[in-house]
C-alpha cells in the first residue's frame, strides 16, 4: 500500500511539476543522469568531459529545478521507467526507496573501488542514506541550516548577533535592518511552494516552537496552538520584513537576493555559504557572519539533508553508473573543484577529510565549523520539543509526504501572498494531514 501511495504521489507531482519534460532513453556507452540544477551540480556538469575522456563513457545530463527534478525522478524510479542510469535523490528518498527495492545496494561497489573510503563520510550523513546498515546512495554534499547575516549592516545599525540567537531576536533584527527605500529586506525566507522548498525552513521553525506534524498516535497537529504560533510568526516575518515576491522565492531566489546585497539576513541551507563567498558571483564576499539556526523551545533547530546519487534497480549498466558516481563523490573530485573553481565551491558537509585540507580550511574559515556543528546537532532529540512517530526533521519521512507536503506548502505560500489567512491555510492543511494520519492509525 505504501508503494502504491508513493506511485500515486509521483505521478501526481509529475503531472503538475514537469509538464513538457521529454523522455530520455539509455543505450550503449551513454549514461543518462537526472540531476538538480544547483550551483555545485553545475560545476560537476562542467567537469564531466574529463570523466568522459578518461573512461570513454558518454554522459547526458537532465538538469532540472528542484521541484521538477524531484517529481520526474520519483515518477521514473517508482514506475521502473528506466529513463535514468543515475538519479540525484536525498536522505528523504534513499531509505524508503531502498526498502521498496527500487535502488541498487552500493556497498559491493564501494568495497571494490580502491581508495573510495566510505569510512570518510560524516557518520550522520552516511546513516541517513542507509537502509539496514547498507548504503543505497552516496552523498554529493551535505548540509544543515543556519543564518547568514551581513556583519557590516549589523555594525552600522549598532547590533550584535548572539552566539545562539532566538527567532524573536531575529525578528527584531529584521525590523531594524529592513530598508525598503534602499532595496534591502530585513530577512530572506523561502515562500515558494514545494515540500523541499518553503516547508524545509518552515518546519524547522515549527519544530522549535514545539509543534508537530503528527503526535505519537498519528493525530494531525497542524491546527495546534504551537503550529499556529509558528505559522503566524513565519508568515508575518516574511510579510513585514521579508523579500519582495516571497511567495515565489526558494533557495535560488533568496541566494540571488542575498549575494547581490538585497537582504540583511538569510536563513537557509548551510551550503549557501559557498555561494555567498564566491567572488565570481557574489557582491558581499567577506561581509557575512554565520549563526546557528535560531531557536525557541529547543536546544537546536537545524535540519539534516544531503543531495546524493543512487542507481535505479532497473538501470542497464550499473558498473558504468557507479564509475561516474564514484568520480563525482570521491576525494579527488573535492581537490579538482577546489583547484579549478576555488575552494568555496567545494561540495561541503560530506567527507571529513575535506575539512583537513589547508586551502579549504582557509577559504571556509567563516562557515566550516558552523556547518559541522549544525550537522552534528541535527537530530530529533535536540531539535524537537515533543516525540513524533516519523523520521526526519524538516520533512516527515513517509511516502505520503511528497503529496501532503506539497499541498500544505501551497497553503502556506497562499498565506504569505495574502490570498488567504493563516488560520484558513492551516484548517485546510489539517484536513489533508489527518487523512494521511488515519491511514497509519489503521495499521497500528
C-alpha positions in Angstrom: 0.0 0.0 0.0 2.8 2.4 0.9 4.4 1.7 -2.5 1.1 2.4 -4.3 0.8 5.7 -2.4 4.3 6.7 -3.5 3.5 5.8 -7.1 0.3 7.9 -6.9 2.2 10.9 -5.4 4.9 10.5 -8.0 2.6 10.6 -10.9 0.6 13.4 -9.5 3.7 15.5 -8.9 4.9 14.7 -12.4 1.6 15.8 -13.9 1.8 19.2 -12.1 5.5 19.8 -11.9 7.2 18.5 -15.0 4.9 19.4 -17.9 6.9 19.4 -21.1 9.8 17.3 -19.9 10.8 14.9 -22.6 11.5 11.2 -22.1 15.1 10.2 -22.3 16.5 6.7 -23.1 19.7 4.9 -22.4 21.8 2.8 -24.6 25.4 1.8 -25.5 28.0 3.7 -23.5 25.9 6.7 -22.7 24.7 7.3 -19.2 21.6 9.4 -18.6 21.9 11.3 -15.3 19.0 13.1 -13.6 20.3 16.0 -11.5 19.2 19.0 -9.6 20.2 22.4 -11.1 22.0 23.8 -8.1 25.4 25.5 -8.4 27.6 22.6 -7.1 25.9 20.3 -9.6 26.5 22.7 -12.4 30.2 22.5 -11.6 30.1 18.8 -11.9 28.5 19.0 -15.3 31.2 21.4 -16.4 33.9 19.0 -15.3 32.2 15.9 -16.7 34.2 16.0 -20.1 37.2 15.0 -18.1 35.4 11.9 -16.9 34.2 11.1 -20.4 37.7 11.4 -21.8 39.3 9.2 -19.1 36.6 6.4 -19.3 35.1 6.5 -22.8 31.7 6.7 -21.1 29.4 9.4 -22.5 27.2 11.4 -20.2 23.9 13.0 -20.8 22.5 15.2 -18.0 18.9 16.0 -17.4 19.2 19.1 -15.1 16.0 20.5 -13.7 14.9 22.9 -10.9 14.4 21.1 -7.6 10.7 20.7 -7.6 10.7 19.4 -11.2 13.7 17.1 -10.6 12.0 15.5 -7.6 8.8 14.9 -9.5 10.5 13.4 -12.6 13.0 11.3 -10.7 10.3 9.9 -8.3 8.0 9.1 -11.1 10.7 7.3 -13.2 12.1 5.4 -10.3 8.8 4.4 -8.7 7.4 3.1 -12.0 10.6 1.5 -13.1 10.6 3.6 -16.2 14.3 3.1 -16.9 14.9 6.6 -18.2 17.9 7.2 -15.9 21.1 5.4 -15.1 21.9 7.7 -12.1 19.5 9.7 -10.1 20.0 12.6 -7.6 18.0 11.9 -4.5 18.2 12.8 -0.8 18.0 11.3 2.6 14.2 11.5 2.3 14.0 9.1 -0.6 17.0 6.8 -0.1 15.9 4.7 2.8 12.3 4.5 1.6 13.2 3.5 -1.9 15.8 1.0 -0.7 13.1 -0.6 1.4 10.9 -0.8 -1.7 13.6 -2.5 -3.7 14.0 0.4 -6.2 17.7 1.1 -5.6 21.0 -0.7 -6.1 22.9 -1.6 -2.9 26.1 0.3 -3.2 28.2 -1.5 -0.6 29.7 -4.0 -3.1 30.6 -1.2 -5.5 32.3 0.9 -2.8 34.2 -2.2 -1.5 35.5 -2.9 -5.0 36.8 0.6 -5.5 40.3 1.2 -4.2 40.7 4.5 -2.2 37.0 5.4 -2.3 36.9 5.3 1.6 33.3 5.0 2.7 34.5 5.5 6.2 35.5 9.1 5.4 31.8 10.1 5.2 30.4 12.2 8.1 28.6 9.5 10.1 25.1 11.1 10.3 25.1 11.8 6.6 26.1 8.2 5.9 23.4 6.8 8.2 20.8 9.0 6.6 21.4 7.3 3.2 21.4 3.8 4.6 18.8 1.0 4.9 19.6 -1.9 7.2 23.2 -0.6 7.6 23.8 -0.7 3.8 24.2 2.5 1.8 21.9 2.9 -1.2 23.0 6.4 -2.2 26.3 8.2 -1.9 26.4 11.9 -0.8 27.5 14.7 -3.1 27.0 17.4 -0.5 25.5 17.5 3.0 24.0 20.3 5.0 22.2 21.6 8.0 20.6 25.0 8.1 21.9 28.2 9.6 21.6 32.0 9.5 23.8 34.2 7.3 23.9 37.9 8.3 25.6 41.0 7.0 28.2 41.9 9.6 28.6 45.4 8.0 24.9 46.2 8.3 24.8 44.9 11.8 27.7 47.1 12.8 26.2 50.2 11.1 23.0 49.6 13.0 24.8 49.0 16.3 23.5 45.4 16.5 25.3 42.3 17.7 24.3 38.8 16.7 24.1 36.5 19.7 26.1 33.2 19.7 22.8 31.3 19.8 20.0 33.6 18.5 16.3 33.1 19.2 13.7 33.6 16.5 12.3 36.6 18.4 15.7 38.2 18.3 16.0 37.6 14.6 12.5 39.1 14.0 13.6 42.2 16.0 16.8 42.5 13.9 14.9 42.1 10.7 12.6 45.0 11.7 15.6 47.3 12.4 17.5 46.3 9.3 14.6 46.4 6.8 15.4 49.2 4.4 12.8 49.2 1.7 14.0 52.6 0.3 17.4 51.1 -0.3 16.0 47.7 -1.6 17.4 45.7 1.4 15.0 43.3 3.0 15.4 42.6 6.7 15.5 38.8 6.0 15.0 36.4 3.2 13.0 33.2 3.9 11.6 30.7 1.4 7.9 31.1 0.4 7.9 29.1 -2.8 5.6 26.1 -2.8 7.2 22.6 -2.5 7.8 20.2 0.3 11.5 20.6 -0.2 11.2 24.4 -0.7 9.3 26.6 1.8 8.4 23.6 4.0 12.0 22.9 4.8 12.8 26.1 6.7 9.3 26.5 7.9 9.2 23.0 9.5 12.4 23.7 11.4 10.7 26.8 12.8 7.6 24.8 13.7 9.7 22.2 15.4 11.4 24.7 17.7 8.1 26.4 18.5 7.1 23.0 19.9 4.9 21.9 17.0 4.4 18.5 15.4 3.0 17.3 12.2 1.6 14.3 13.9 1.6 13.2 17.6 2.7 9.7 18.6 -0.8 8.3 17.8 -0.8 9.8 14.3 -3.2 12.6 15.1 -2.6 15.5 12.8 -1.5 18.6 14.7 -1.5 21.4 12.1 -4.1 23.4 14.0 -2.5 23.0 17.4 -1.6 26.3 19.2 2.1 25.6 18.7 1.7 25.1 14.9 -0.5 28.1 14.6 2.0 30.3 16.5 4.9 29.1 14.3 3.0 29.6 11.1 1.8 33.1 12.1 5.4 34.0 13.1 6.9 32.8 9.8 4.2 34.3 7.6 4.2 37.7 9.4 8.0 37.9 9.5 8.1 37.4 5.7 5.2 39.8 5.0 6.5 42.5 7.3 10.3 42.3 6.7 11.0 39.7 4.0 11.8 39.9 0.3 9.5 41.2 -2.4 7.7 38.3 -4.2 8.4 36.0 -1.3 5.6 33.6 -2.2 7.6 32.5 -5.2 11.1 32.7 -3.7 13.0 29.5 -3.0 16.6 28.7 -2.3 17.9 30.0 -5.6 15.9 33.2 -5.5 16.9 34.0 -1.9 20.5 33.2 -2.8 20.5 35.7 -5.6 19.0 38.4 -3.4 21.4 37.9 -0.5 24.5 37.7 -2.6 23.5 40.8 -4.6 23.2 42.8 -1.3 19.4 42.8 -1.2 18.8 41.1 2.2 20.4 41.7 5.6 19.9 38.1 6.8 19.1 34.7 5.2 18.1 31.6 7.0 18.6 28.5 4.8 20.9 25.6 4.0 24.5 25.7 5.2 25.6 25.0 1.6 24.6 28.6 0.8 28.0 29.8 2.3 30.0 28.7 -0.7 27.9 30.9 -3.0 27.9 33.8 -0.6 31.7 33.8 -0.6 32.2 33.1 -4.3 33.9 36.3 -5.8 32.8 35.3 -9.3 29.1 35.8 -8.4 28.7 37.5 -5.0 28.9 41.2 -4.2 29.1 40.5 -0.4 32.2 38.3 -0.2 33.7 38.5 3.3 30.8 40.5 4.7 28.8 37.6 6.2 28.7 36.1 9.6 27.1 32.6 10.2 25.0 31.9 13.3 23.3 28.7 14.3 19.7 28.1 13.3 17.5 30.2 15.6 15.6 28.5 18.4 12.6 29.0 20.7 12.0 26.0 22.9 14.7 23.6 21.7 18.5 23.2 22.0 19.0 23.5 18.3 16.7 23.7 15.2 18.8 23.0 12.1 17.8 20.3 9.5 19.8 17.4 8.2 19.9 17.0 4.4 22.1 15.6 1.7 21.9 15.6 -2.1 23.1 12.2 -3.1 23.4 9.9 -6.1 21.8 6.5 -6.5 21.4 3.8 -9.2 17.8 2.7 -10.0 17.5 -1.1 -9.8 16.4 -1.3 -13.4 19.5 0.7 -14.7 21.1 -1.3 -17.5 24.8 -0.6 -16.9 25.3 -0.4 -13.2 29.1 -0.7 -13.3 29.4 2.4 -15.6 26.9 4.2 -13.4 29.0 3.5 -10.4 32.2 4.7 -12.1 30.5 8.0 -12.7 29.1 8.3 -9.1 32.5 7.3 -7.6 34.2 10.0 -9.7 31.7 12.7 -8.6 31.8 11.8 -4.8 35.4 10.8 -4.1 38.3 12.7 -2.5 39.9 13.5 -5.8 36.8 15.3 -7.0 37.0 17.7 -4.0 40.6 18.6 -4.9 39.6 19.1 -8.6 36.8 21.5 -7.8 39.0 23.5 -5.3 41.8 23.8 -7.8 39.6 24.6 -10.8 36.9 26.8 -9.4 38.1 27.9 -5.9 37.8 26.2 -2.6 34.5 28.0 -1.7 32.8 25.9 -4.4 33.8 22.5 -3.0 30.8 20.3 -2.1 30.6 20.6 1.8 29.3 18.5 4.6 30.2 15.1 3.3 33.7 14.0 3.7 35.6 14.5 7.0 38.9 14.8 5.1 37.6 17.9 3.2 37.9 19.8 6.5 41.6 18.9 6.9 42.6 20.4 3.5 44.5 23.6 4.4 43.3 25.5 1.4 39.7 24.6 2.2 40.1 25.4 5.9 41.3 28.8 5.0 38.6 29.6 2.4 35.8 28.2 4.6 37.1 29.7 7.9 33.9 31.7 8.4 31.4 28.8 7.9 33.2 25.4 8.2 32.7 25.0 12.0 29.1 26.3 11.9 28.3 23.8 9.2 29.8 20.8 11.0 28.2 21.9 14.3 24.8 22.2 12.6 25.1 18.7 11.1 26.2 17.3 14.5 23.2 18.9 16.3 20.6 17.8 13.6 18.8 15.1 15.4 15.2 14.9 16.7 16.3 14.8 20.4 17.8 18.3 20.0 15.6 20.0 17.5 12.1 18.8 18.6 10.2 19.6 21.8 8.0 16.5 21.6 8.4 13.0 20.3 7.0 12.1 16.9 6.3 8.8 15.2 8.1 9.6 11.9 11.8 10.0 10.9 13.0 13.4 9.6 13.5 16.9 10.8 12.4 19.3 8.0 10.3 16.6 6.4 8.0 13.8 7.6 9.8 10.6 6.4 6.8 8.8 5.0 5.9 8.2 1.3 2.8 10.3 1.5 4.7 13.5 2.4 5.6 14.3 -1.1 2.0 15.0 -1.9 1.0 16.1 1.6 3.9 18.5 2.0 3.3 20.0 -1.4 -0.3 20.6 -0.6 0.5 22.2 2.7 3.3 24.3 1.1 0.8 25.7 -1.4 -1.5 26.8 1.5 1.5 28.4 3.3 2.5 30.2 0.1 -1.0 31.5 -0.3 -1.0 32.9 3.2 2.4 34.6 2.5 0.9 36.1 -0.6 -2.1 37.4 1.3 -4.6 35.3 -0.7 -5.9 33.6 2.5 -5.5 33.8 6.3 -3.1 31.6 8.2 -6.0 30.0 10.1 -7.7 29.1 6.8 -4.5 27.7 5.4 -3.9 25.6 8.4 -7.5 24.3 8.6 -7.2 23.0 5.0 -3.8 21.6 5.7 -5.1 19.8 8.8 -7.7 18.0 6.7 -5.0 16.9 4.3 -2.8 15.7 7.1 -5.5 13.9 9.1 -6.3 11.8 6.0 -2.7 10.6 6.0 -2.6 10.1 9.7 -5.8 8.0 9.6 -4.1 5.6 7.2 -1.3 5.0 9.7 -3.8 4.6 12.6 -5.4 1.8 10.7 -2.3 -0.3 10.6 -1.1 0.3 14.2 
